[in-house]
Amino acid sequence: MLPSKWLSMLLWLTMLFYWVAPVQSNTDRAIDTDSGKFEFALIGDMPYRIVDYWKFDNVINAINANERLEWVLHAGDIKPGIAPCSDALLLDRLERFQRFKIPFILTPGDNEWTDCHRAAAGSYQPLERLARLRELFYPQPGVSLGQKTMTMVSQASDSQYPEFVENVRWTKKRVLFATLHIVGSNNGLVPFASRTQADDDEVARRIAAVLSWLHQAIDEAEAIEARGIFLLFQADPRFTAAKGKPARHGFEEILEAFEQASLRFRKPIVLAHGDSHRFLIDKPLQVQESERTLEHVTRVVTFGDRDVHWLRVVVDPDAPEVFTIHPEIIERNVSGYPLF
């Protein structure tokens, strides 16, 4: 039998362990909230053709099978521009997106509302289709789609821009994510026969909302000392076109805002979009006055149209580059599409 003094010391050490161990565990958990890798999926410009629906099913299955992924981001254009903008088609896309087991976040593209005035698309009024799109895909502002949902901050909570339910932002491990409603067709400025002043007013208001939302995102990133920023939108805003060119008209203010935001926040920024249907990673943003490349800003363009694949984005808040992009090629989708 141990002497009483040793027994007392053993009891004291045992109690000390149970007091100290939880404190250490809590500290570890607190540290984990600001560090450690995580991953998500990025897609865009899909599904397009009926004959390619099975390819999109393969993308869904591949993403659902990857248990490391936190969410799915879709860069817009959920249908081709010549497909009908009918409720039936929108509901079909909603049903497909709801097959994702993890949170699904969509930023709108021009094909699902801006270009719906086209005869092949059904000769709809674009603003009516925008209202319907918001009703179907953003029924709860600040709550994602997907079988597992995620809560975010929506611009709908801003009394100045309450209709912009589609613009959202959130953070994870001090990395900030935001969606911006920027679309193709020159950001909605392409003329059409039934265009009215209301269509022009919508473009101006949407640009103002985007600029405000971007400014708020940078403010928040600075406030939390974010490690990086990931911005998602649909349109190729013509980064490489000369300032003042007609192709940039609908994007001039936004491109200038991207430049100013990047000069304020000198840590990794990703500008992710679809529109061109060709996977691309480059650094196209420059300071206009000096034409100096902003090296900490990376543009990522999604696969799309017939190239039905996805991108796996690895986020490491402790790494200098923060974001690493991995193309995930669905082999069955390659073998099922003839090269010639």
JOFEN-V666047 format. One record per backbone hydrogen bond with DSSP energy under -1.0 kcal/mol. CO is the residue of the C=O (numbers start at 1). NH is the residue of the N-H. E is the energy in kcal/mol with one decimal. If there is no record, write none. Layout:
co=CO nh=NH e=E
co=CO nh=NH e=E
This chain:
co=3 nh=7 e=-2.3
co=4 nh=8 e=-2.4
co=5 nh=9 e=-1.8
co=6 nh=10 e=-2.5
co=7 nh=11 e=-2.2
co=8 nh=12 e=-2.3
co=9 nh=13 e=-2.5
co=10 nh=14 e=-2.2
co=11 nh=15 e=-2.2
co=12 nh=16 e=-2.2
co=13 nh=17 e=-2.1
co=14 nh=18 e=-1.7
co=15 nh=19 e=-1.6
co=16 nh=20 e=-2.7
co=17 nh=21 e=-3.0
co=20 nh=24 e=-2.0
co=21 nh=25 e=-2.3
co=22 nh=26 e=-2.7
co=23 nh=27 e=-2.0
co=24 nh=28 e=-2.3
co=25 nh=29 e=-2.2
co=26 nh=30 e=-2.1
co=27 nh=31 e=-2.2
co=28 nh=32 e=-2.2
co=31 nh=34 e=-1.6
co=38 nh=315 e=-3.5
co=39 nh=70 e=-2.8
co=40 nh=313 e=-2.9
co=41 nh=73 e=-2.7
co=42 nh=311 e=-2.3
co=43 nh=75 e=-2.5
co=45 nh=305 e=-2.7
co=49 nh=52 e=-1.6
co=50 nh=53 e=-1.6
co=52 nh=56 e=-1.6
co=53 nh=57 e=-2.1
co=54 nh=58 e=-1.5
co=55 nh=59 e=-1.7
co=56 nh=60 e=-2.6
co=57 nh=61 e=-2.5
co=58 nh=62 e=-2.3
co=59 nh=63 e=-2.5
co=60 nh=64 e=-2.8
co=61 nh=65 e=-1.6
co=63 nh=66 e=-1.1
co=66 nh=69 e=-1.1
co=71 nh=41 e=-2.7
co=72 nh=105 e=-2.8
co=73 nh=43 e=-2.9
co=74 nh=107 e=-2.0
co=76 nh=45 e=-2.6
co=80 nh=83 e=-1.5
co=86 nh=90 e=-2.2
co=87 nh=91 e=-2.9
co=88 nh=92 e=-1.8
co=89 nh=93 e=-2.2
co=90 nh=94 e=-2.3
co=91 nh=95 e=-2.4
co=92 nh=96 e=-2.0
co=93 nh=97 e=-2.7
co=94 nh=98 e=-1.9
co=96 nh=99 e=-1.5
co=97 nh=100 e=-1.6
co=100 nh=147 e=-2.9
co=103 nh=72 e=-2.7
co=104 nh=145 e=-2.4
co=105 nh=74 e=-2.7
co=110 nh=113 e=-1.3
co=110 nh=115 e=-2.6
co=113 nh=116 e=-1.5
co=115 nh=118 e=-1.6
co=116 nh=124 e=-2.7
co=118 nh=123 e=-2.6
co=119 nh=122 e=-1.3
co=121 nh=85 e=-2.8
co=125 nh=129 e=-1.8
co=126 nh=130 e=-2.4
co=127 nh=131 e=-1.9
co=128 nh=132 e=-1.9
co=129 nh=133 e=-2.7
co=130 nh=134 e=-2.4
co=131 nh=135 e=-1.9
co=132 nh=136 e=-2.3
co=133 nh=137 e=-2.7
co=134 nh=138 e=-1.6
co=140 nh=143 e=-2.2
co=142 nh=152 e=-3.3
co=145 nh=104 e=-2.2
co=150 nh=144 e=-2.3
co=153 nh=169 e=-2.0
co=154 nh=157 e=-1.9
co=155 nh=158 e=-2.0
co=158 nh=161 e=-1.3
co=161 nh=164 e=-1.4
co=163 nh=165 e=-1.9
co=164 nh=167 e=-1.1
co=167 nh=155 e=-2.7
co=168 nh=179 e=-2.6
co=169 nh=153 e=-2.8
co=170 nh=177 e=-3.1
co=172 nh=175 e=-1.1
co=174 nh=227 e=-3.5
co=175 nh=172 e=-2.1
co=176 nh=230 e=-2.6
co=177 nh=170 e=-2.1
co=178 nh=232 e=-2.4
co=180 nh=182 e=-1.8
co=182 nh=234 e=-1.3
co=182 nh=235 e=-2.0
co=184 nh=188 e=-1.3
co=185 nh=190 e=-1.6
co=192 nh=195 e=-1.9
co=196 nh=200 e=-1.3
co=197 nh=201 e=-2.8
co=198 nh=202 e=-2.0
co=199 nh=203 e=-1.6
co=200 nh=204 e=-1.9
co=201 nh=205 e=-2.5
co=202 nh=206 e=-2.8
co=203 nh=207 e=-2.5
co=204 nh=208 e=-2.0
co=205 nh=209 e=-2.4
co=206 nh=210 e=-2.5
co=207 nh=211 e=-2.6
co=208 nh=212 e=-2.2
co=209 nh=213 e=-2.7
co=210 nh=214 e=-2.8
co=211 nh=215 e=-2.2
co=212 nh=216 e=-2.4
co=213 nh=217 e=-2.1
co=214 nh=218 e=-2.3
co=215 nh=219 e=-2.3
co=216 nh=220 e=-2.5
co=217 nh=221 e=-2.5
co=218 nh=222 e=-2.4
co=219 nh=223 e=-2.2
co=220 nh=224 e=-2.3
co=221 nh=226 e=-2.9
co=228 nh=176 e=-2.3
co=229 nh=270 e=-2.5
co=230 nh=178 e=-2.1
co=231 nh=272 e=-3.2
co=232 nh=180 e=-2.7
co=234 nh=274 e=-1.2
co=242 nh=245 e=-2.1
co=245 nh=248 e=-1.8
co=246 nh=249 e=-1.4
co=248 nh=251 e=-2.1
co=248 nh=252 e=-1.3
co=251 nh=255 e=-3.0
co=252 nh=256 e=-2.3
co=253 nh=257 e=-1.9
co=254 nh=258 e=-2.5
co=255 nh=259 e=-2.2
co=256 nh=260 e=-2.5
co=257 nh=261 e=-2.8
co=258 nh=262 e=-2.3
co=259 nh=263 e=-1.7
co=260 nh=264 e=-1.6
co=261 nh=265 e=-2.7
co=268 nh=229 e=-2.0
co=269 nh=298 e=-3.0
co=270 nh=231 e=-3.1
co=271 nh=300 e=-2.2
co=272 nh=233 e=-2.2
co=273 nh=302 e=-1.9
co=274 nh=276 e=-1.4
co=280 nh=301 e=-2.9
co=282 nh=299 e=-3.1
co=285 nh=294 e=-2.7
co=287 nh=291 e=-2.8
co=292 nh=287 e=-2.7
co=293 nh=295 e=-1.2
co=294 nh=297 e=-1.8
co=296 nh=269 e=-2.5
co=298 nh=271 e=-2.9
co=299 nh=282 e=-1.9
co=300 nh=273 e=-2.3
co=301 nh=280 e=-1.4
co=304 nh=307 e=-2.1
co=306 nh=308 e=-1.6
co=307 nh=309 e=-1.4
co=310 nh=328 e=-3.2
co=311 nh=42 e=-2.4
co=312 nh=326 e=-2.5
co=313 nh=40 e=-1.8
co=314 nh=324 e=-2.3
co=315 nh=38 e=-1.9
co=316 nh=319 e=-1.9
co=321 nh=323 e=-3.3
co=322 nh=316 e=-3.1
co=324 nh=314 e=-2.8
co=326 nh=312 e=-3.1
co=328 nh=310 e=-1.8
co=330 nh=334 e=-1.2
co=331 nh=335 e=-2.5
co=332 nh=336 e=-1.3
co=334 nh=337 e=-1.5
